[in-house]
Amino acid sequence: MKEFWKKSWFIRLVSLLIAVLLVIYVNSTQEGFLSQGQTEKTKQTANKTETIKVPLQVSVDTDKYYVVGYPERVSVTLEGSTALVTSTINTQNFRAYIDLTKKSIGKHNVKIHINGINKQISYSVKPRNITVDIQRRKSTTMPIQIEYNKGAVAPGYQRGHSSVYPQQVEVTGARSEVDQIDQIVARVVLPNGIDHTYERQVNLIAVDNKGRQLNVIIDPATAKVTIPITTAKKVVKVQLEPEHEKTNKIYSLTAKTKYVTLYGNEDALAKIKHLKVPVDLGSVNVSATKTITFNLPDGVVKSNPRQINVDIKVENTKDTQNVDK
């Protein structure tokens, strides 16, 4: 048996078998590696197309010139590997611009340039060309005017003197636009029936003498507007007026509150000399204290207090006659 294992042909056969197994193992390992590598390579080289909006920059001498007619943003379409396109969109480390440094005053059709995009990405921009108007730059200082719907104030309330801060602003733009400005306006829309002071930060606009808005830069762009909405007030004496008295009784009325403060329209308050408070005695048979909520006169929106207590003393007429005898 030992001689069998030592035979040369047997040893050669075993060696061949081992070699075949090694080749199979190595091939399978390499195929798996290549397959995985190809997948990763496919992921890296997969193409992606995406369009984004980017700001359009203008290269010009801003101390001398003002440019109108260009869009604030343009569309840039990127095409390339998914990784590069995604990275470019996330960082946006490129710019879209027009170069007007060598252009003169007037209208020009210029090309939009893109700078800073990776060379492995193809791109296009829309629009490719635009027409701009280069004009002389002009700056001036102007006061702010307040416009608001005065009819929104609640009845009985009155408008005070409105104010704005700051009171004036700097306006910059093309000379042709700035020269057309009639006023800088802070437009306020009051809610209907407003009965309290209005205070808001309001956007400012420049308008011509026909109310058309002009294309200029206003600095600051907003202003704080305050519109006081208040009521006039007047202190008047309470005047009790008994009603539905019974003929067989004698009443004595005393108001614990002698004076009331009325708030409302100034003209209406001027006509009020005293506050008439009706006291219904129809159901009063014995002495008591009655709380009365009185009606407000025309033009009055509120009062302090809104109700008063009235002491009512009641005597029968027969008892009075007996005392007299």
C-alpha positions in Angstrom: 0.0 0.0 0.0 2.9 2.3 0.9 4.4 1.7 -2.5 1.1 2.9 -4.2 1.4 6.3 -2.6 5.0 6.7 -3.8 4.3 6.0 -7.4 5.2 9.0 -9.6 2.1 8.9 -11.8 -0.1 9.2 -8.7 1.9 12.2 -7.4 1.6 13.9 -10.9 -2.2 13.3 -10.9 -2.7 14.9 -7.5 -0.5 17.9 -8.5 -2.6 18.4 -11.6 -5.8 18.3 -9.7 -4.5 20.8 -7.1 -3.4 23.1 -10.0 -6.8 23.0 -11.6 -8.5 23.8 -8.4 -6.3 26.8 -7.8 -7.0 28.2 -11.3 -10.7 27.9 -10.8 -10.5 29.7 -7.4 -8.4 32.5 -8.8 -10.7 33.0 -11.8 -13.8 33.2 -9.7 -12.2 35.7 -7.4 -11.1 37.9 -10.3 -14.5 37.8 -11.9 -16.1 38.9 -8.7 -13.7 41.7 -8.3 -14.1 42.9 -11.9 -17.8 42.7 -11.6 -17.8 44.9 -8.5 -15.3 47.3 -10.1 -17.5 47.6 -13.2 -20.5 48.4 -11.1 -18.7 51.2 -9.2 -17.3 52.5 -12.5 -20.8 52.6 -14.0 -22.1 54.5 -11.0 -19.3 57.1 -11.3 -19.7 57.6 -15.1 -23.6 57.6 -15.1 -24.7 60.9 -16.7 -27.1 63.5 -15.2 -28.7 66.6 -16.7 -30.2 69.3 -14.5 -31.2 72.9 -14.9 -30.8 75.5 -12.1 -31.4 79.2 -11.8 -28.4 81.3 -10.9 -27.9 85.1 -10.3 -26.7 87.1 -13.3 -23.7 89.3 -12.4 -22.9 92.5 -14.3 -19.3 93.8 -14.8 -19.5 97.6 -15.2 -18.2 100.7 -13.6 -21.0 101.2 -11.0 -19.7 104.6 -9.9 -20.5 106.0 -13.3 -23.1 103.8 -14.9 -26.4 102.1 -14.2 -27.6 99.1 -16.2 -31.3 98.3 -16.9 -33.0 95.6 -18.9 -31.2 92.4 -17.7 -32.8 89.5 -15.8 -31.9 89.0 -12.2 -31.4 85.2 -12.8 -30.7 83.0 -15.8 -31.2 79.2 -16.4 -28.1 77.1 -16.6 -28.3 73.4 -17.7 -25.5 71.1 -16.6 -24.7 67.7 -18.1 -22.1 65.2 -16.9 -21.4 62.5 -14.4 -23.9 62.4 -11.6 -21.2 63.1 -9.0 -19.8 66.1 -10.7 -23.2 67.6 -11.6 -24.5 67.1 -8.0 -21.4 68.6 -6.5 -21.6 71.6 -8.9 -25.2 72.3 -8.0 -24.6 72.0 -4.3 -21.6 74.3 -4.2 -22.5 76.6 -7.1 -18.9 77.8 -7.2 -19.4 79.2 -10.7 -20.9 82.4 -12.0 -23.0 83.7 -14.8 -22.1 87.2 -15.9 -22.1 89.9 -18.7 -19.1 92.0 -19.3 -19.9 95.7 -20.0 -16.5 97.2 -19.0 -15.7 98.2 -22.6 -19.2 99.2 -23.6 -20.4 102.8 -24.0 -23.7 104.4 -23.0 -26.7 103.1 -24.9 -28.3 99.7 -25.7 -26.2 96.6 -26.4 -26.9 93.0 -27.2 -24.4 91.0 -25.1 -23.6 87.3 -24.5 -24.0 85.7 -21.1 -20.7 84.0 -20.0 -20.3 81.2 -17.6 -17.1 80.9 -15.5 -15.8 78.3 -13.0 -17.6 75.1 -14.2 -15.6 71.9 -14.3 -14.3 71.1 -17.8 -15.8 67.6 -17.6 -19.3 69.1 -17.5 -21.0 70.4 -20.5 -23.4 73.3 -20.0 -25.8 75.7 -21.7 -27.3 79.0 -20.6 -30.7 80.5 -21.4 -31.1 83.1 -22.6 -27.7 83.1 -24.4 -27.9 86.8 -25.3 -29.7 89.8 -23.7 -30.2 93.4 -24.6 -29.2 95.9 -21.9 -29.3 99.7 -21.6 -26.2 101.4 -20.1 -27.1 104.8 -18.7 -25.5 107.5 -16.6 -25.9 106.8 -12.9 -27.6 109.3 -10.6 -28.3 109.5 -6.9 -30.5 111.9 -4.9 -32.1 112.2 -1.5 -35.9 112.4 -1.3 -38.6 112.6 1.5 -41.1 109.8 2.1 -44.8 110.3 1.6 -47.4 108.2 3.4 -50.5 107.0 1.6 -53.3 105.0 3.3 -57.0 104.3 3.2 -58.4 106.9 5.6 -62.0 105.5 5.3 -60.9 102.3 7.1 -60.9 104.0 10.5 -63.8 102.9 12.8 -66.6 105.4 13.4 -66.0 107.6 16.4 -62.2 107.3 16.1 -60.0 109.9 14.6 -56.6 109.9 12.8 -53.7 111.6 14.4 -50.6 113.0 12.5 -48.9 110.1 10.8 -45.1 109.8 10.9 -42.4 107.8 9.1 -38.9 106.8 10.0 -36.5 107.6 8.4 -38.1 110.7 6.9 -36.0 110.6 3.7 -34.0 108.0 1.7 -31.3 107.9 -1.0 -32.5 107.0 -4.5 -30.1 105.6 -7.1 -30.6 104.6 -10.7 -30.4 105.5 -14.3 -30.6 109.3 -14.8 -33.6 109.0 -17.0 -35.5 107.0 -14.3 -34.4 109.2 -11.3 -35.4 112.4 -13.2 -39.0 111.0 -13.5 -39.5 110.4 -9.8 -42.4 112.4 -8.4 -42.3 111.0 -4.9 -41.2 108.1 -2.7 -44.3 106.4 -1.3 -44.9 104.2 1.7 -48.3 102.7 0.9 -50.3 101.3 3.9 -53.5 99.3 3.7 -55.4 99.7 7.0 -57.8 96.9 8.0 -61.5 98.0 7.9 -62.8 99.3 11.2 -59.4 99.8 12.8 -59.7 101.4 16.3 -56.1 101.4 17.4 -52.8 103.0 16.4 -51.2 101.3 13.4 -47.5 100.7 13.2 -45.7 98.7 10.5 -42.5 98.4 8.5 -43.5 99.2 4.9 -41.8 98.7 1.6 -41.0 101.9 -0.3 -41.6 102.6 -4.0 -40.7 105.4 -6.4 -43.5 106.7 -8.6 -43.8 109.2 -11.4 -46.5 111.9 -11.6 -48.9 109.4 -13.1 -48.4 106.9 -10.2 -46.3 104.5 -12.3 -43.6 102.6 -10.4 -40.0 103.3 -11.5 -37.0 101.0 -11.6 -34.6 102.5 -9.1 -32.8 101.4 -5.9 -34.1 102.9 -2.7 -31.9 102.9 0.4 -33.2 101.9 2.9 -35.9 99.9 1.1 -38.4 100.0 4.0 -39.5 102.6 6.5 -41.5 102.4 9.8 -44.9 104.0 9.5 -47.0 105.1 12.5 -50.6 106.2 12.2 -52.2 107.2 15.5 -55.8 106.3 15.8 -57.5 107.6 18.9 -60.7 109.0 20.3 -61.4 112.3 21.9 -62.7 112.2 25.5 -64.9 114.3 27.8 -66.0 114.0 31.4 -69.7 114.7 31.9 -72.0 114.7 34.8 -74.6 111.9 35.2 -78.3 113.0 35.0 -80.8 110.4 36.2 -84.2 110.4 34.4 -86.9 108.3 36.2 -89.4 106.5 34.0 -92.7 104.6 34.7 -93.2 106.0 38.2 -96.3 104.9 40.1 -98.6 107.6 41.3 -99.0 106.1 44.8 -95.3 106.2 45.5 -92.6 108.8 46.0 -89.1 108.0 44.6 -85.7 109.4 45.6 -82.8 108.5 43.2 -79.1 108.9 43.9 -76.3 107.9 41.5 -73.2 106.5 43.3 -71.1 107.5 40.3 -71.5 111.2 39.7 -69.3 111.6 36.5 -68.6 109.4 33.5 -65.8 109.7 30.9 -67.1 109.5 27.3 -64.8 108.6 24.3 -65.7 109.3 20.7 -66.0 111.8 17.9 -64.8 115.3 19.0 -67.7 117.1 17.3 -70.2 114.7 18.9 -68.7 115.1 22.4 -68.8 118.9 22.1 -72.6 118.7 21.9 -73.0 116.6 25.1 -73.5 118.7 28.2 -74.4 115.8 30.5 -75.2 112.0 30.3 -78.8 111.2 30.5 -79.4 107.8 32.2 -83.0 106.5 32.2 -84.1 104.6 35.4 -87.1 102.3 34.9 -89.1 102.4 38.2 -92.0 100.3 36.9 -91.0 97.2 38.8 -89.5 98.9 41.8 -91.8 98.7 44.9 -89.3 99.0 47.7 -86.1 100.7 48.3 -83.2 99.1 46.5 -79.9 99.6 44.6 -80.1 99.1 40.8 -77.2 98.6 38.4 -77.9 100.3 35.1 -76.0 99.8 31.8 -76.8 103.0 29.9 -76.9 103.6 26.1 -74.1 105.6 24.5 -75.0 108.9 22.8 -74.5 109.2 19.0 -70.8 109.6 18.1 -69.6 108.0 21.4 -67.8 104.6 21.1 -67.1 103.8 24.7 -67.3 105.1 28.3 -65.7 104.7 31.6 -67.5 103.3 33.5 -70.0 101.5 31.2 -72.7 101.1 34.0 -73.6 102.8 37.2 -75.3 101.9 40.5 -78.4 103.9 41.5 -79.8 104.0 45.0 -83.6 104.1 44.9 -85.7 105.0 48.0 -89.4 104.3 47.8 -92.2 105.7 50.0 -95.9 105.3 49.8 -97.9 108.5 49.4 -100.3 107.4 52.3 -97.3 107.1 54.7 -96.2 110.5 53.8 -99.7 111.9 54.5 -99.8 110.3 57.9 -96.5 111.8 58.9 -97.7 115.2 57.9 -100.9 114.9 60.1 
